[in-house]
């Protein structure tokens, strides 16, 4: 097939951020199965992430999670990443786990805790993440809290949100002028009766109250089953609050499965809305794209290679939608032809387009075959001593 030049141009501009934590031993909260050659520190996580970018030419940045990725010298870590051909991107704070040496437990919540000292500790940790991010060259901090309740009456819904907003405003005030604060919502877990920032509406209202540098981050697994995520994308864009995505897939809940492994059509529909958003931009429209997955039975690098290719495929198909035909059918209330405008693009085999785009960018035509032929995993299994499996999801 003839590949439209504008498709290759847009694919060349696509960038997908990789999460450092997904290259370690991860899985479920019940059991973690180790992978030979698992990275032992952030330096080795970045080395594995660089393999994904080398083969796909799609993943030029790596997100870090603090304190999991704390090091003695962030200048050295930044230089290490750049030597490997990648940069360090979003910093992610962690106030959903108690960390060694901290004074107050997050058992009662973090930014919304009823204990003022615990809230102050959570704020201080986020500001520390911003300071670390400055050294790394970051521009975004993602703030997700596991705050919520497991019993009716456990907390007052309104007061807990007020406490969250007050604490979050202290973090917001510490942002450099060119930074963004990405608010991530989640319907449930670890709180199963209520979550403080449980849905896109709560996230958007919080972002609106905090200010223009606060945006909403959409994790594809953080919704009720069968939620219309593509509509959420359109709504957040409409109000100028679409900040970014954590790409993964789910069958039941927040499964963190490989992107597009369960519902690739949904991923295509999300990108269709993103293309519409690009054609009708709002102030501050610059969404970041990051993978956030957990790999229990695969080589994490292979899952990342596969997911990056799947995300790029959905993007390419969305680019190929005949917008003129789609908009005309929508205006004429021609339901079937509007649907067919999307279906025709979705049915296109974009593998040759993606292969061409990777080749022109210096990546591999067949990413999995080239990666396996490199024997990276086998070599690292010999070089890296085994690491502990941890106690669950991380």
MIDREN-409623 format. One record per residue (C-alpha): residue number from 1; x negated, z, y negated; chain. Coordinates in steps of 0.25 Angstrom, whole numbers, plus 5000, padded with zeros to 4 digits. Layout:
BEGIN
R   num     xx     zz     yy   cadena
R   NUM      X      Z      Y        A
...
//
This chain:
BEGIN
R   num     xx     zz     yy   cadena
R     1   5000   5000   5000        A
R     2   4996   4998   4986        A
R     3   4992   5011   4979        A
R     4   4997   5013   4965        A
R     5   4985   5016   4956        A
R     6   4993   5027   4949        A
R     7   4995   5034   4962        A
R     8   4980   5035   4965        A
R     9   4977   5039   4950        A
R    10   4987   5051   4952        A
R    11   4982   5055   4965        A
R    12   4968   5055   4959        A
R    13   4973   5066   4949        A
R    14   4979   5075   4959        A
R    15   4972   5088   4962        A
R    16   4976   5099   4972        A
R    17   4970   5113   4971        A
R    18   4966   5120   4984        A
R    19   4968   5135   4987        A
R    20   4955   5142   4991        A
R    21   4962   5152   4999        A
R    22   4968   5141   5008        A
R    23   4954   5138   5014        A
R    24   4953   5152   5020        A
R    25   4959   5157   5032        A
R    26   4974   5157   5029        A
R    27   4987   5156   5036        A
R    28   4999   5166   5037        A
R    29   5000   5181   5034        A
R    30   5001   5183   5049        A
R    31   4989   5175   5055        A
R    32   4977   5168   5049        A
R    33   4969   5158   5058        A
R    34   4955   5156   5054        A
R    35   4949   5143   5051        A
R    36   4934   5141   5055        A
R    37   4926   5139   5042        A
R    38   4935   5146   5033        A
R    39   4929   5149   5019        A
R    40   4924   5162   5017        A
R    41   4924   5163   5002        A
R    42   4929   5155   4990        A
R    43   4917   5146   4990        A
R    44   4920   5141   5004        A
R    45   4935   5139   5001        A
R    46   4931   5130   4990        A
R    47   4922   5122   4999        A
R    48   4933   5120   5008        A
R    49   4942   5116   4997        A
R    50   4932   5106   4992        A
R    51   4933   5099   5005        A
R    52   4948   5096   5003        A
R    53   4944   5090   4989        A
R    54   4933   5082   4995        A
R    55   4942   5076   5005        A
R    56   4955   5074   4997        A
R    57   4950   5073   4982        A
R    58   4963   5081   4979        A
R    59   4958   5095   4978        A
R    60   4948   5098   4967        A
R    61   4951   5112   4964        A
R    62   4952   5125   4972        A
R    63   4961   5137   4968        A
R    64   4956   5151   4970        A
R    65   4963   5164   4974        A
R    66   4958   5177   4968        A
R    67   4953   5187   4974        A
R    68   4952   5178   4987        A
R    69   4942   5169   4980        A
R    70   4934   5179   4972        A
R    71   4919   5176   4971        A
R    72   4907   5182   4964        A
R    73   4905   5170   4955        A
R    74   4916   5161   4951        A
R    75   4906   5152   4943        A
R    76   4899   5150   4957        A
R    77   4913   5147   4964        A
R    78   4917   5137   4953        A
R    79   4903   5130   4954        A
R    80   4904   5130   4970        A
R    81   4918   5123   4969        A
R    82   4913   5113   4959        A
R    83   4901   5110   4968        A
R    84   4911   5106   4979        A
R    85   4919   5097   4970        A
R    86   4931   5106   4967        A
R    87   4935   5116   4956        A
R    88   4942   5129   4956        A
R    89   4956   5129   4951        A
R    90   4968   5139   4951        A
R    91   4965   5154   4952        A
R    92   4975   5162   4960        A
R    93   4977   5177   4959        A
R    94   4981   5186   4970        A
R    95   4990   5198   4967        A
R    96   4997   5197   4980        A
R    97   4987   5204   4988        A
R    98   4979   5217   4986        A
R    99   4965   5214   4984        A
R   100   4953   5223   4987        A
R   101   4950   5233   4976        A
R   102   4962   5231   4968        A
R   103   4968   5244   4963        A
R   104   4983   5241   4965        A
R   105   4991   5235   4976        A
R   106   5000   5223   4974        A
R   107   5010   5228   4984        A
R   108   5020   5230   4973        A
R   109   5017   5217   4967        A
R   110   5007   5212   4957        A
R   111   5011   5206   4943        A
R   112   5025   5212   4945        A
R   113   5021   5225   4951        A
R   114   5028   5237   4946        A
R   115   5014   5244   4945        A
R   116   5007   5240   4932        A
R   117   4993   5242   4937        A
R   118   4996   5232   4948        A
R   119   5001   5222   4938        A
R   120   4989   5224   4930        A
R   121   4980   5222   4942        A
R   122   4987   5209   4945        A
R   123   4986   5204   4931        A
R   124   4971   5207   4931        A
R   125   4969   5200   4944        A
R   126   4975   5187   4938        A
R   127   4967   5188   4926        A
R   128   4955   5190   4934        A
R   129   4959   5177   4941        A
R   130   4960   5170   4928        A
R   131   4946   5175   4924        A
R   132   4941   5169   4938        A
R   133   4948   5156   4935        A
R   134   4941   5154   4922        A
R   135   4928   5155   4929        A
R   136   4933   5145   4940        A
R   137   4938   5135   4930        A
R   138   4953   5138   4934        A
R   139   4965   5135   4925        A
R   140   4976   5141   4933        A
R   141   4979   5154   4939        A
R   142   4990   5155   4949        A
R   143   4998   5168   4950        A
R   144   5006   5172   4962        A
R   145   5011   5186   4965        A
R   146   5017   5191   4978        A
R   147   5026   5201   4970        A
R   148   5040   5203   4974        A
R   149   5049   5212   4983        A
R   150   5053   5214   4997        A
R   151   5065   5223   4995        A
R   152   5077   5222   4985        A
R   153   5075   5232   4974        A
R   154   5060   5233   4976        A
R   155   5058   5228   4962        A
R   156   5066   5224   4950        A
R   157   5065   5209   4949        A
R   158   5065   5208   4934        A
R   159   5055   5219   4932        A
R   160   5045   5213   4942        A
R   161   5046   5199   4935        A
R   162   5044   5206   4922        A
R   163   5031   5213   4927        A
R   164   5026   5200   4933        A
R   165   5028   5193   4920        A
R   166   5021   5204   4912        A
R   167   5009   5204   4921        A
R   168   5009   5188   4922        A
R   169   5009   5187   4907        A
R   170   4996   5195   4907        A
R   171   4989   5185   4916        A
R   172   4995   5174   4908        A
R   173   4989   5180   4895        A
R   174   4975   5179   4902        A
R   175   4976   5164   4905        A
R   176   4966   5155   4898        A
R   177   4972   5145   4889        A
R   178   4971   5133   4899        A
R   179   4976   5141   4911        A
R   180   4989   5141   4919        A
R   181   4995   5153   4926        A
R   182   5003   5147   4938        A
R   183   5014   5156   4943        A
R   184   5017   5155   4958        A
R   185   5030   5159   4963        A
R   186   5034   5162   4978        A
R   187   5048   5165   4983        A
R   188   5044   5176   4993        A
R   189   5032   5182   5000        A
R   190   5026   5193   5000        A
R   191   5039   5198   4993        A
R   192   5051   5194   5001        A
R   193   5063   5199   4993        A
R   194   5058   5194   4979        A
R   195   5046   5188   4973        A
R   196   5043   5190   4958        A
R   197   5040   5175   4956        A
R   198   5048   5170   4967        A
R   199   5052   5156   4962        A
R   200   5049   5144   4952        A
R   201   5059   5150   4943        A
R   202   5053   5164   4942        A
R   203   5039   5157   4941        A
R   204   5044   5148   4930        A
R   205   5050   5159   4922        A
R   206   5037   5167   4923        A
R   207   5029   5155   4919        A
R   208   5038   5153   4907        A
R   209   5037   5167   4902        A
R   210   5022   5168   4904        A
R   211   5019   5155   4896        A
R   212   5014   5141   4896        A
R   213   5002   5143   4905        A
R   214   5011   5149   4916        A
R   215   5016   5139   4926        A
R   216   5022   5139   4940        A
R   217   5016   5136   4953        A
R   218   5024   5131   4964        A
R   219   5019   5134   4978        A
R   220   5027   5125   4988        A
R   221   5029   5137   4998        A
R   222   5034   5147   4988        A
R   223   5049   5143   4989        A
R   224   5061   5145   4997        A
R   225   5062   5135   5009        A
R   226   5068   5122   5004        A
R   227   5066   5125   4989        A
R   228   5066   5112   4981        A
R   229   5051   5114   4976        A
R   230   5051   5100   4969        A
R   231   5062   5104   4960        A
R   232   5054   5117   4956        A
R   233   5043   5108   4952        A
R   234   5052   5100   4943        A
R   235   5058   5113   4937        A
R   236   5045   5119   4934        A
R   237   5040   5106   4928        A
R   238   5052   5105   4919        A
R   239   5048   5119   4913        A
R   240   5034   5116   4912        A
R   241   5030   5126   4922        A
R   242   5025   5119   4934        A
R   243   5010   5124   4936        A
R   244   5007   5120   4950        A
R   245   5009   5120   4965        A
R   246   5004   5126   4978        A
R   247   5006   5116   4988        A
R   248   5009   5120   5003        A
R   249   5021   5118   5012        A
R   250   5031   5127   5019        A
R   251   5041   5128   5030        A
R   252   5047   5142   5029        A
R   253   5041   5149   5016        A
R   254   5027   5150   5010        A
R   255   5020   5144   5022        A
R   256   5009   5138   5014        A
R   257   5008   5126   5024        A
R   258   5000   5113   5021        A
R   259   5006   5105   5010        A
R   260   5016   5095   5014        A
R   261   5016   5099   5029        A
R   262   5030   5103   5029        A
R   263   5037   5096   5018        A
R   264   5029   5085   5012        A
R   265   5042   5078   5005        A
R   266   5043   5091   4997        A
R   267   5029   5089   4992        A
R   268   5032   5075   4988        A
R   269   5044   5079   4980        A
R   270   5036   5090   4973        A
R   271   5026   5079   4969        A
R   272   5037   5070   4965        A
R   273   5042   5081   4955        A
R   274   5027   5082   4950        A
R   275   5026   5068   4947        A
R   276   5039   5068   4939        A
R   277   5033   5080   4932        A
R   278   5021   5072   4929        A
R   279   5029   5061   4923        A
R   280   5037   5071   4915        A
R   281   5026   5082   4911        A
R   282   5029   5095   4904        A
R   283   5020   5103   4896        A
R   284   5009   5109   4905        A
R   285   5012   5101   4917        A
R   286   4999   5101   4926        A
R   287   5003   5107   4939        A
R   288   4992   5111   4949        A
R   289   4992   5108   4963        A
R   290   4987   5117   4974        A
R   291   4988   5119   4989        A
R   292   4991   5133   4994        A
R   293   4992   5133   5009        A
R   294   4988   5142   5021        A
R   295   4982   5136   5033        A
R   296   4983   5143   5046        A
R   297   4981   5133   5056        A
R   298   4973   5122   5049        A
R   299   4959   5119   5043        A
R   300   4963   5123   5028        A
R   301   4955   5111   5023        A
R   302   4963   5102   5032        A
R   303   4976   5107   5027        A
R   304   4971   5106   5012        A
R   305   4967   5092   5015        A
R   306   4980   5088   5021        A
R   307   4988   5096   5010        A
R   308   4981   5089   4999        A
R   309   4984   5075   5005        A
R   310   4998   5079   5007        A
R   311   5000   5084   4992        A
R   312   4993   5071   4987        A
R   313   5002   5063   4996        A
R   314   5015   5069   4990        A
R   315   5009   5067   4976        A
R   316   5006   5052   4979        A
R   317   5020   5050   4985        A
R   318   5026   5056   4972        A
R   319   5018   5047   4963        A
R   320   5024   5035   4971        A
R   321   5038   5039   4968        A
R   322   5045   5027   4960        A
R   323   5048   5036   4948        A
R   324   5056   5025   4941        A
R   325   5065   5023   4953        A
R   326   5066   5038   4955        A
R   327   5071   5041   4941        A
R   328   5080   5029   4941        A
R   329   5087   5034   4953        A
R   330   5088   5048   4948        A
R   331   5094   5043   4935        A
R   332   5104   5034   4943        A
R   333   5108   5046   4952        A
R   334   5103   5037   4964        A
R   335   5100   5048   4973        A
R   336   5095   5039   4985        A
R   337   5086   5030   4977        A
R   338   5080   5043   4970        A
R   339   5077   5049   4983        A
R   340   5071   5035   4989        A
R   341   5062   5035   4977        A
R   342   5056   5048   4982        A
R   343   5057   5044   4996        A
R   344   5049   5031   4995        A
R   345   5037   5038   4988        A
R   346   5037   5049   4999        A
R   347   5037   5039   5010        A
R   348   5025   5032   5005        A
R   349   5012   5034   5014        A
R   350   5003   5038   5003        A
R   351   4991   5041   5012        A
R   352   4984   5028   5008        A
R   353   4986   5032   4993        A
R   354   4980   5046   4996        A
R   355   4968   5041   5004        A
R   356   4965   5031   4993        A
R   357   4966   5042   4982        A
R   358   4957   5051   4990        A
R   359   4946   5040   4992        A
R   360   4946   5036   4978        A
R   361   4944   5051   4974        A
R   362   4933   5053   4985        A
R   363   4941   5060   4995        A
R   364   4943   5056   5010        A
R   365   4953   5046   5015        A
R   366   4957   5054   5027        A
R   367   4954   5068   5022        A
R   368   4956   5076   5035        A
R   369   4948   5066   5044        A
R   370   4936   5067   5034        A
R   371   4937   5082   5032        A
R   372   4937   5084   5048        A
R   373   4925   5074   5049        A
R   374   4918   5082   5039        A
R   375   4918   5094   5048        A
R   376   4919   5104   5036        A
R   377   4927   5114   5044        A
R   378   4917   5114   5056        A
R   379   4905   5116   5047        A
R   380   4912   5127   5039        A
R   381   4916   5134   5052        A
R   382   4901   5135   5055        A
R   383   4896   5139   5041        A
R   384   4907   5149   5038        A
R   385   4908   5162   5045        A
R   386   4922   5166   5049        A
R   387   4931   5173   5039        A
R   388   4942   5183   5042        A
R   389   4956   5178   5044        A
R   390   4962   5188   5034        A
R   391   4976   5194   5035        A
R   392   4986   5182   5033        A
R   393   4989   5172   5022        A
R   394   4976   5173   5015        A
//
